[in-house]
Amino acid sequence: MTQTWTNWSGRQTAEIQEVVRPTTERDLVESLETAAKNGWSVRAVGASHSHSRIAAPDAMLVELDGWQGVLSTDAAAQQATVKSGTRIFQLGEPLFKAGLALRNQGDIDRQSVAGATATGTHGTGPTLGNLSSSVHSLRVALASGEIINCDATSGDLFEVARHSLGGLGLVVDVTLDLRSTYRLHETLWTEHPTSVFGRIDELTAATRHFEFFWMPKLDKCACKSLAETDADVDELVDNKLERIGWSHNIISSTRDDKHTEMEYSVAAADGPACFMELRDMIRNDFPELEWPIEYRTVKSDDLWISAASGRETVTISAHQDITLDDRDIFEACEDVFRRYNGRPHWGKAHYQTGAELAELYPRYRDWWQVRDSHDPDGRFVTPYLESLRP
Ligand SMILES: Cc1cc2nc3c(=O)[nH]c(=O)nc-3n(C[C@H](O)[C@H](O)[C@H](O)COP(=O)(O)OP(=O)(O)OC[C@H]3O[C@@H](n4cnc5c(N)ncnc54)[C@H](O)[C@@H]3O)c2cc1C
């Protein structure tokens, strides 16, 4: 009997033949044998928080809620090995007890480690890379059933594995590069966009993390900065606009209001002009938009298909309510992003074809070639992933 999968927003659904909930490595390998026998594609999901259909299964769904936990920590090497289905929020306390912390986190901490790294999930900060760039090594169950170890010495395979879009195999566990624990001082304020962009370089450089949500109806930016501090956590300031705490308690927020989202990355130098053009377009063409536009920064990296590959980056996200049609506004936003050579977030809405993506990522065709060589039967290629083939 078929079952229905739904993503976090409820916007994406899929009918599936079989759901596997592995608790042992043998279960993972057996699921691949079953899929091969039936000619099914296989899709692992973490928290199903992707807005695009990148997590949508087609036949077999491997759900990793029973595949969570920190396996080991190494304070000297500043690394930890975790099961792939571990949610980011589940890392906070165990890492803290080992004197370790993630270098950065996204807006929320509900994603799984494998899901977040598969799509290049990021937070904000010009000196801080996305989560995929913190992957030191992984173990992956390939379509053949072989479980391989993979790190920087594995060459091209590592490039696909650490930012896999779920397309290489089932990630078994991930070793992350971390740092020692740190405290952050959060400050919140509102400011007009013209004023923000009058001092955007200063704001971006002033702290580790700066970001804002522009609220179109008010034409105001809800700004947030997080500065690393040695202040004692006991000195917690709690006037609602400032607080101090350990990084894992401060960086991420709660986002319970269901929405859909488009996000593009542009070169950091183009961020202000791109945002201002988007703001003008929304004020003229979509004055009824209630949801904010988010503006963040990400450090350049060397990953083949990272949205920050080879360039210092600004990310700009548009949101829409799930009860409303998002196509018109997202297409209009995408028109603006295209003018700035924007690269779409793999876990969010976009309308790019495979050939267009190959123009945006110099190593995109290589990514596919390496992927195909390890999975010639396309066991990990769902219809959506196939639609992105160059
Ligand atoms: C409320 C909300 C806030 C968000 N905030 C941010 C943010 O701040 N920054 C940002 O960059 N993004 C953000 N996102 C997007 C989100 O981080 C990504 O879509 C991320 O991939 C979701 O993680 P997940 O565990 O839900 O993965 P899923 O959506 O379940 O899967 C994503 C991909 O990972 C693959 N995958 C998962 N587990 C495995 C595994 N074990 N082996 C192989 N492949 C696997 C899936 O097949 C799929 O291709 C947000 C999304 C929401 C809904």
The ligand as an SDF file (V2000), in Angstrom:
LIG
                    3D

 53 58  0  0  0  0  0  0  0  0999 V2000
   11.9330   26.9280    8.9890 C   0  0  0  0  0  0  0  0  0  0  0  0
   13.1380   26.6870    8.1260 C   0  0  0  0  0  0  0  0  0  0  0  0
   14.3100   27.3860    8.3700 C   0  0  0  0  0  0  0  0  0  0  0  0
   15.4310   27.1860    7.5500 C   0  0  0  0  0  0  0  0  0  0  0  0
   16.5590   27.9100    7.8060 N   0  0  0  0  0  0  0  0  0  0  0  0
   17.6360   27.7800    7.0050 C   0  0  0  0  0  0  0  0  0  0  0  0
   18.8120   28.5380    7.2240 C   0  0  0  0  0  0  0  0  0  0  0  0
   18.9130   29.3210    8.1450 O   0  0  0  0  0  0  0  0  0  0  0  0
   19.8470   28.3810    6.3490 N   0  0  0  0  0  0  0  0  0  0  0  0
   19.7730   27.5440    5.2750 C   0  0  0  0  0  0  0  0  0  0  0  0
   20.7320   27.4540    4.5060 O   0  0  0  0  0  0  0  0  0  0  0  0
   18.6760   26.7800    5.0690 N   0  0  0  0  0  0  0  0  0  0  0  0
   17.6190   26.8760    5.9020 C   0  0  0  0  0  0  0  0  0  0  0  0
   16.5130   26.1020    5.6840 N   0  0  0  0  0  0  0  0  0  0  0  0
   16.5830   25.0530    4.6610 C   0  0  0  0  0  0  0  0  0  0  0  0
   17.0710   23.7390    5.2890 C   0  0  0  0  0  0  0  0  0  0  0  0
   18.1610   23.9530    6.1390 O   0  0  0  0  0  0  0  0  0  0  0  0
   17.5430   22.7530    4.2010 C   0  0  0  0  0  0  0  0  0  0  0  0
   16.5320   22.5280    3.2900 O   0  0  0  0  0  0  0  0  0  0  0  0
   18.0410   21.4200    4.8200 C   0  0  0  0  0  0  0  0  0  0  0  0
   18.4470   20.5860    3.7830 O   0  0  0  0  0  0  0  0  0  0  0  0
   16.9560   20.7320    5.6230 C   0  0  0  0  0  0  0  0  0  0  0  0
   17.5160   19.6940    6.3980 O   0  0  0  0  0  0  0  0  0  0  0  0
   16.6600   18.3800    6.6270 P   0  0  0  0  0  0  0  0  0  0  0  0
   17.3210   17.5540    7.6480 O   0  0  0  0  0  0  0  0  0  0  0  0
   15.2420   18.7370    6.8330 O   0  0  0  0  0  0  0  0  0  0  0  0
   16.8690   17.6980    5.1960 O   0  0  0  0  0  0  0  0  0  0  0  0
   15.7480   17.1400    4.2030 P   0  0  0  0  0  0  0  0  0  0  0  0
   14.9300   18.2820    3.7000 O   0  0  0  0  0  0  0  0  0  0  0  0
   15.0480   16.0070    4.8350 O   0  0  0  0  0  0  0  0  0  0  0  0
   16.6970   16.5930    3.0180 O   0  0  0  0  0  0  0  0  0  0  0  0
   17.5370   17.4800    2.3130 C   0  0  0  0  0  0  0  0  0  0  0  0
   18.4590   16.6570    1.4140 C   0  0  0  0  0  0  0  0  0  0  0  0
   19.3330   15.8860    2.2380 O   0  0  0  0  0  0  0  0  0  0  0  0
   19.2930   14.5320    1.8230 C   0  0  0  0  0  0  0  0  0  0  0  0
   19.5690   13.6790    2.9740 N   0  0  0  0  0  0  0  0  0  0  0  0
   19.0550   13.7710    4.2150 C   0  0  0  0  0  0  0  0  0  0  0  0
   19.5880   12.8100    4.9970 N   0  0  0  0  0  0  0  0  0  0  0  0
   20.4270   12.0960    4.2290 C   0  0  0  0  0  0  0  0  0  0  0  0
   21.2570   10.9590    4.4550 C   0  0  0  0  0  0  0  0  0  0  0  0
   21.3870   10.3760    5.6390 N   0  0  0  0  0  0  0  0  0  0  0  0
   21.9670   10.4750    3.4140 N   0  0  0  0  0  0  0  0  0  0  0  0
   21.9010   11.0590    2.1960 C   0  0  0  0  0  0  0  0  0  0  0  0
   21.1410   12.1310    1.9330 N   0  0  0  0  0  0  0  0  0  0  0  0
   20.4190   12.6400    2.9400 C   0  0  0  0  0  0  0  0  0  0  0  0
   17.9070   14.3470    1.2590 C   0  0  0  0  0  0  0  0  0  0  0  0
   17.8320   13.2240    0.3820 O   0  0  0  0  0  0  0  0  0  0  0  0
   17.7280   15.6730    0.5210 C   0  0  0  0  0  0  0  0  0  0  0  0
   18.3560   15.6300   -0.7340 O   0  0  0  0  0  0  0  0  0  0  0  0
   15.3710   26.2510    6.4790 C   0  0  0  0  0  0  0  0  0  0  0  0
   14.1940   25.5310    6.2450 C   0  0  0  0  0  0  0  0  0  0  0  0
   13.0830   25.7590    7.0640 C   0  0  0  0  0  0  0  0  0  0  0  0
   11.8100   24.9950    6.7960 C   0  0  0  0  0  0  0  0  0  0  0  0
  1  2  1  0
  2  3  1  0
  2 52  2  0
  3  4  2  0
  4  5  1  0
  4 50  1  0
  5  6  2  0
  6  7  1  0
  6 13  1  0
  7  8  2  0
  7  9  1  0
  9 10  1  0
 10 11  2  0
 10 12  1  0
 12 13  2  0
 13 14  1  0
 14 15  1  0
 14 50  1  0
 15 16  1  0
 16 17  1  0
 16 18  1  0
 18 19  1  0
 18 20  1  0
 20 21  1  0
 20 22  1  0
 22 23  1  0
 23 24  1  0
 24 25  2  0
 24 26  1  0
 24 27  1  0
 27 28  1  0
 28 29  2  0
 28 30  1  0
 28 31  1  0
 31 32  1  0
 32 33  1  0
 33 34  1  0
 33 48  1  0
 34 35  1  0
 35 36  1  0
 35 46  1  0
 36 37  1  0
 36 45  1  0
 37 38  2  0
 38 39  1  0
 39 40  1  0
 39 45  2  0
 40 41  1  0
 40 42  2  0
 42 43  1  0
 43 44  2  0
 44 45  1  0
 46 47  1  0
 46 48  1  0
 48 49  1  0
 50 51  2  0
 51 52  1  0
 52 53  1  0
M  END
$$$$
